[in-house]
Amino acid sequence: MSKDPNVILQKLLDQIYPYAQSETHPDAFNVLRLEKEAKKLINLDPALAASARGLIAAVQGHLDAADEQHVLAKKLSRNPRHKMYQAMSMRMLGEHETSYFFMQCIMKVMPNPVALLSDEIVFAFMSGHHRDVATFHRELLRIKAEIPINIQLVIYFNSLIYFSEIDLYAFPAISKLIHSIEKTFNVHTPEFYLEEIEDQLFYWIDVTLDAATIIEMNAQLSAGRVLMTSENIDRYHVSFRELDSKNTKSIQQDALHKFIHDVDFYNYR
């Protein structure tokens, strides 16, 4: 068993991230697993233990408990990473303006905030908060960052949604529905691809499952979307499909390069 506090915290974060992305809460059993992991940090790094407990409280939806632990972490250590964890907690709790404020504070003292902003872009996209992706992208542009190719790809996909004139308020609910189905069928971090065909957007989720299971997943997806009748999502299509042997990443990067050359990437409304 590792006694490196950073390794322990990363293991805990790996368990928390799926809940953060899907905006869901762990059940009682998984909360106990998270707390057991956090307890390993108490004697090794008390400040890190407090940040870990703050994140656990946040993923459960407990604002006051999360805030209490993050304040304690910052009292125990002046390391800016603890403010970063507080920003993550605020995002999980839906406190987007507060999260962004903390991130602005962090960026004033962190020598390289690109990794933090990149993580936030992925979380925001996967949870359907496409305006937030645009906000974090603006920050990367403001600091003249060299944006990793995988993050550029997410920003490209986000731009297709952001400029589509589809109601952006619909997307968090769609993301929750997708993640709920993925959880039901035990699908973890699948590959995905978003493309525009004429005025329609198609979001493909590639999974390694049999045809019957994929049909059932798409049936549940369709049934869930029917309940979203108040939202303008007629031009947005989501479907699970079997992962095939073609070089999807190559196709995605070709689309990205074409987009960067053909579209004003930076002209957000």
ZADREN-700452 format. One record per residue (C-alpha): residue number from 1; residue in one letter; z, x, y. Coordinates in pm, 1 decimal. Layout:
<sites>
SITE resi resn        z        x        y
SITE  NUM    A        Z        X        Y
...
</sites>
This chain:
<sites>
SITE resi resn        z        x        y
SITE    1    M      0.0      0.0      0.0
SITE    2    S   -106.9    141.4    336.3
SITE    3    K    161.6    221.0    593.6
SITE    4    D    -89.6    269.0    872.4
SITE    5    P    -13.5    -13.9   1118.6
SITE    6    N   -376.3    -29.0   1232.0
SITE    7    V   -496.5    -80.9    874.9
SITE    8    I   -236.1   -354.1    822.2
SITE    9    L   -333.4   -530.3   1144.8
SITE   10    Q   -704.5   -511.6   1061.3
SITE   11    K   -636.3   -674.0    724.4
SITE   12    L   -452.6   -951.6    906.0
SITE   13    L   -734.3   -990.4   1160.8
SITE   14    D   -987.3  -1014.9    878.4
SITE   15    Q   -794.6  -1317.4    753.8
SITE   16    I   -760.0  -1472.1   1100.6
SITE   17    Y  -1121.6  -1431.5   1217.7
SITE   18    P  -1268.5  -1708.2    996.8
SITE   19    Y  -1022.1  -1959.1   1144.0
SITE   20    A  -1100.5  -1836.8   1497.0
SITE   21    Q  -1474.0  -1876.6   1440.9
SITE   22    S  -1447.8  -2221.1   1283.2
SITE   23    E  -1168.8  -2338.5   1517.0
SITE   24    T   -962.9  -2455.8   1220.8
SITE   25    H   -598.1  -2398.6   1125.5
SITE   26    P   -467.4  -2232.4    807.2
SITE   27    D   -262.7  -2439.8    565.3
SITE   28    A    105.7  -2365.2    500.0
SITE   29    F     31.0  -2131.4    209.3
SITE   30    N   -207.1  -1916.4    413.5
SITE   31    V     32.2  -1910.9    708.5
SITE   32    L    292.2  -1758.3    476.1
SITE   33    R     36.6  -1495.5    366.7
SITE   34    L    -35.4  -1407.1    729.5
SITE   35    E    333.5  -1385.8    817.5
SITE   36    K    400.8  -1166.6    514.4
SITE   37    E    134.4   -926.1    641.1
SITE   38    A    281.6   -927.6    992.4
SITE   39    K    631.2   -845.7    861.5
SITE   40    K    499.4   -513.2    731.2
SITE   41    L    449.5   -407.1   1093.4
SITE   42    I    803.4   -468.5   1220.2
SITE   43    N    944.3   -125.0   1138.2
SITE   44    L    614.4     59.4   1182.3
SITE   45    D    513.9    -74.5   1523.8
SITE   46    P    726.0   -356.3   1674.9
SITE   47    A    477.6   -421.8   1957.4
SITE   48    L    191.5   -458.1   1711.6
SITE   49    A    408.5   -687.9   1500.1
SITE   50    A    466.7   -910.2   1804.3
SITE   51    S     93.8   -922.0   1881.0
SITE   52    A     24.5  -1009.2   1517.7
SITE   53    R    276.2  -1292.9   1530.2
SITE   54    G    119.9  -1412.7   1853.4
SITE   55    L   -220.4  -1429.9   1686.2
SITE   56    I    -73.4  -1613.7   1388.4
SITE   57    A     91.9  -1867.9   1620.4
SITE   58    A   -238.4  -1910.8   1804.8
SITE   59    V   -441.5  -1973.3   1491.7
SITE   60    Q   -186.7  -2246.8   1406.7
SITE   61    G   -237.1  -2400.7   1752.2
SITE   62    H    109.4  -2313.9   1890.2
SITE   63    L     57.1  -2211.9   2253.4
SITE   64    D    421.3  -2150.8   2354.6
SITE   65    A    503.4  -1945.4   2044.4
SITE   66    A    189.3  -1736.4   2086.8
SITE   67    D    264.6  -1671.4   2454.1
SITE   68    E    623.3  -1571.2   2373.3
SITE   69    Q    512.9  -1313.3   2117.8
SITE   70    H    242.5  -1165.6   2340.4
SITE   71    V    484.6  -1130.9   2631.9
SITE   72    L    722.6   -948.0   2395.9
SITE   73    A    442.2   -716.4   2278.9
SITE   74    K    360.4   -620.3   2637.5
SITE   75    K    729.2   -551.1   2707.6
SITE   76    L    745.5   -321.8   2405.9
SITE   77    S    422.9   -133.8   2481.7
SITE   78    R    195.6    -69.4   2779.0
SITE   79    N   -108.3    -23.9   2553.8
SITE   80    P   -387.7   -254.1   2688.3
SITE   81    R   -478.8   -357.8   2334.9
SITE   82    H   -188.3   -606.0   2345.5
SITE   83    K   -347.0   -787.4   2639.4
SITE   84    M   -666.7   -793.6   2434.6
SITE   85    Y   -484.5   -967.6   2149.0
SITE   86    Q   -341.5  -1215.2   2398.6
SITE   87    A   -696.0  -1286.5   2521.0
SITE   88    M   -799.2  -1350.1   2159.5
SITE   89    S   -510.0  -1591.8   2115.5
SITE   90    M   -600.4  -1782.8   2430.4
SITE   91    R   -957.0  -1819.8   2301.4
SITE   92    M   -831.6  -1956.1   1967.6
SITE   93    L   -617.1  -2205.4   2158.2
SITE   94    G   -910.6  -2324.0   2366.8
SITE   95    E   -773.0  -2167.1   2685.8
SITE   96    H  -1107.7  -2014.2   2779.5
SITE   97    E  -1038.5  -1949.3   3149.2
SITE   98    T   -709.0  -1774.7   3070.1
SITE   99    S   -876.9  -1571.6   2796.6
SITE  100    Y  -1148.5  -1462.0   3036.5
SITE  101    F   -887.9  -1366.2   3299.5
SITE  102    F   -708.0  -1143.1   3049.2
SITE  103    M  -1038.2   -987.3   2946.6
SITE  104    Q  -1116.8   -903.0   3308.2
SITE  105    C   -776.6   -730.8   3332.2
SITE  106    I   -844.4   -538.4   3011.3
SITE  107    M  -1183.6   -418.2   3125.9
SITE  108    K  -1025.5   -252.4   3429.8
SITE  109    V   -821.7    -21.3   3207.1
SITE  110    M  -1025.4     11.4   2886.9
SITE  111    P  -1268.9    304.2   2884.0
SITE  112    N  -1518.0    113.2   2667.0
SITE  113    P  -1489.0   -267.9   2663.1
SITE  114    V  -1826.3   -318.1   2489.5
SITE  115    A  -1670.7   -371.0   2145.1
SITE  116    L  -1430.4   -632.0   2284.1
SITE  117    L  -1706.7   -820.4   2465.6
SITE  118    S  -1931.9   -798.0   2159.3
SITE  119    D  -1662.2   -951.7   1937.6
SITE  120    E  -1608.8  -1229.4   2190.8
SITE  121    I  -1983.4  -1301.0   2197.4
SITE  122    V  -1990.4  -1341.4   1818.7
SITE  123    F  -1677.8  -1564.0   1816.0
SITE  124    A  -1812.0  -1779.6   2098.4
SITE  125    F  -2153.6  -1821.8   1936.9
SITE  126    M  -2018.9  -1903.3   1591.5
SITE  127    S  -1777.4  -2162.1   1734.3
SITE  128    G  -2049.7  -2327.3   1945.3
SITE  129    H  -1927.7  -2218.1   2289.8
SITE  130    H  -2265.1  -2110.0   2422.4
SITE  131    R  -2168.7  -2102.4   2789.7
SITE  132    D  -1903.5  -1846.0   2702.2
SITE  133    V  -2164.3  -1626.7   2532.2
SITE  134    A  -2360.0  -1627.9   2858.6
SITE  135    T  -2043.3  -1534.5   3050.5
SITE  136    F  -1967.1  -1237.6   2824.8
SITE  137    H  -2330.7  -1129.3   2831.4
SITE  138    R  -2316.8  -1125.7   3211.6
SITE  139    E  -2016.4   -893.1   3187.7
SITE  140    L  -2209.4   -655.1   2962.4
SITE  141    L  -2492.0   -656.3   3215.0
SITE  142    R  -2250.9   -603.2   3504.2
SITE  143    I  -2105.5   -288.3   3348.6
SITE  144    K  -2455.4   -172.6   3246.0
SITE  145    A  -2350.8   -155.2   2880.3
SITE  146    E  -2572.8    -42.1   2597.3
SITE  147    I  -2568.3   -363.7   2395.6
SITE  148    P  -2575.7   -317.9   2014.7
SITE  149    I  -2889.2   -458.7   1851.3
SITE  150    N  -2694.3   -710.2   1640.4
SITE  151    I  -2526.8   -845.2   1955.7
SITE  152    Q  -2861.3   -861.4   2136.6
SITE  153    L  -2982.7  -1076.5   1849.1
SITE  154    V  -2689.7  -1318.2   1891.4
SITE  155    I  -2754.1  -1327.3   2268.1
SITE  156    Y  -3121.0  -1403.0   2196.9
SITE  157    F  -3029.5  -1690.0   1963.5
SITE  158    N  -2780.3  -1813.7   2221.3
SITE  159    S  -3046.5  -1814.7   2492.8
SITE  160    L  -3263.8  -2046.9   2282.8
SITE  161    I  -2977.5  -2297.1   2281.4
SITE  162    Y  -2858.0  -2228.7   2636.4
SITE  163    F  -3200.2  -2295.1   2791.8
SITE  164    S  -3298.4  -2576.8   2553.6
SITE  165    E  -3159.3  -2861.6   2768.9
SITE  166    I  -2977.8  -2990.4   2460.5
SITE  167    D  -2626.0  -3109.9   2544.1
SITE  168    L  -2412.9  -2794.6   2505.5
SITE  169    Y  -2097.8  -3001.1   2454.2
SITE  170    A  -2230.4  -3105.0   2112.8
SITE  171    F  -2230.6  -2757.3   1963.6
SITE  172    P  -1856.2  -2696.7   1900.3
SITE  173    A  -1849.9  -3014.1   1688.0
SITE  174    I  -2162.1  -2904.7   1499.7
SITE  175    S  -2006.3  -2562.8   1435.6
SITE  176    K  -1687.1  -2720.7   1303.2
SITE  177    L  -1892.4  -2935.8   1067.5
SITE  178    I  -2088.4  -2633.0    941.5
SITE  179    H  -1774.2  -2424.8    884.3
SITE  180    S  -1602.7  -2715.2    707.4
SITE  181    I  -1891.2  -2742.2    460.1
SITE  182    E  -1901.0  -2364.0    413.6
SITE  183    K  -1528.5  -2369.0    336.0
SITE  184    T  -1570.2  -2655.1     87.2
SITE  185    F  -1839.7  -2463.5   -101.4
SITE  186    N  -1668.7  -2124.7    -65.5
SITE  187    V  -1942.4  -1969.9    150.7
SITE  188    H  -1835.4  -1664.7    351.9
SITE  189    T  -2022.5  -1509.7    649.9
SITE  190    P  -2373.8  -1617.9    546.1
SITE  191    E  -2683.9  -1482.6    715.4
SITE  192    F  -2838.0  -1714.6    971.6
SITE  193    Y  -3155.8  -1742.2   1174.7
SITE  194    L  -3245.4  -1954.7   1475.7
SITE  195    E  -3604.6  -2020.6   1572.9
SITE  196    E  -3789.1  -2238.0   1821.1
SITE  197    I  -4095.8  -2430.1   1700.5
SITE  198    E  -4265.6  -2617.8   1983.5
SITE  199    D  -3970.0  -2792.5   2152.9
SITE  200    Q  -3750.5  -2804.5   1840.6
SITE  201    L  -3472.9  -2561.9   1742.6
SITE  202    F  -3411.5  -2483.6   1375.7
SITE  203    Y  -3087.3  -2316.2   1268.7
SITE  204    W  -3118.3  -2184.3    912.9
SITE  205    I  -2810.8  -2079.4    714.1
SITE  206    D  -2904.6  -1861.8    417.9
SITE  207    V  -2681.1  -1891.8    111.3
SITE  208    T  -2693.1  -1758.5   -244.9
SITE  209    L  -2631.1  -2086.6   -425.5
SITE  210    D  -2826.4  -2303.1   -667.6
SITE  211    A  -3066.4  -2567.2   -542.4
SITE  212    A  -2846.0  -2864.6   -639.8
SITE  213    T  -2550.3  -2725.7   -444.3
SITE  214    I  -2765.6  -2657.8   -137.7
SITE  215    I  -2900.1  -3014.9   -152.0
SITE  216    E  -2542.3  -3147.4   -160.4
SITE  217    M  -2439.5  -2925.3    132.7
SITE  218    N  -2733.4  -3051.4    339.4
SITE  219    A  -2648.7  -3411.7    247.9
SITE  220    Q  -2295.3  -3361.3    380.8
SITE  221    L  -2437.7  -3194.3    691.3
SITE  222    S  -2668.6  -3490.8    756.3
SITE  223    A  -2385.7  -3738.7    703.3
SITE  224    G  -2165.5  -3552.1    950.0
SITE  225    R  -2438.7  -3534.2   1213.3
SITE  226    V  -2495.9  -3910.5   1194.6
SITE  227    L  -2145.8  -3953.6   1338.4
SITE  228    M  -2245.9  -3752.4   1647.8
SITE  229    T  -2458.3  -4036.3   1784.9
SITE  230    S  -2335.0  -3993.2   2142.4
SITE  231    E  -2474.2  -3640.7   2174.1
SITE  232    N  -2830.9  -3537.0   2253.1
SITE  233    I  -2903.6  -3324.1   1944.6
SITE  234    D  -3228.4  -3479.2   1819.9
SITE  235    R  -3419.0  -3154.3   1882.1
SITE  236    Y  -3160.9  -2935.1   1705.6
SITE  237    H  -3193.1  -2910.2   1328.3
SITE  238    V  -2943.7  -2736.5   1100.2
SITE  239    S  -3003.5  -2670.5    733.0
SITE  240    F  -2867.6  -2459.3    450.1
SITE  241    R  -3136.6  -2282.2    250.4
SITE  242    E  -3161.3  -2035.1    -35.2
SITE  243    L  -3161.6  -1672.1     72.6
SITE  244    D  -3503.2  -1534.1    -23.0
SITE  245    S  -3632.4  -1182.9    -67.5
SITE  246    K  -3820.9  -1144.2    262.3
SITE  247    N  -3691.9   -899.1    520.7
SITE  248    T  -3520.1  -1152.0    747.1
SITE  249    K  -3361.5   -887.1    968.8
SITE  250    S  -3702.0   -736.6   1041.1
SITE  251    I  -3838.0  -1078.3   1136.4
SITE  252    Q  -3535.5  -1139.0   1359.9
SITE  253    Q  -3576.3   -807.8   1538.5
SITE  254    D  -3946.5   -871.3   1594.7
SITE  255    A  -3856.5  -1204.2   1755.6
SITE  256    L  -3589.0  -1034.5   1965.4
SITE  257    H  -3823.7   -764.9   2094.9
SITE  258    K  -4084.0  -1027.1   2184.0
SITE  259    F  -3820.3  -1229.0   2366.0
SITE  260    I  -3693.9   -933.2   2570.2
SITE  261    H  -4047.0   -852.2   2683.7
SITE  262    D  -4164.6  -1209.7   2748.1
SITE  263    V  -3859.5  -1385.4   2894.5
SITE  264    D  -3632.0  -1325.6   3191.2
SITE  265    F  -3325.5  -1244.8   2978.0
SITE  266    Y  -3095.9  -1232.8   3278.4
SITE  267    N  -3177.4  -1544.7   3477.4
SITE  268    Y  -2883.4  -1767.1   3380.5
SITE  269    R  -2847.4  -2092.6   3562.5
</sites>
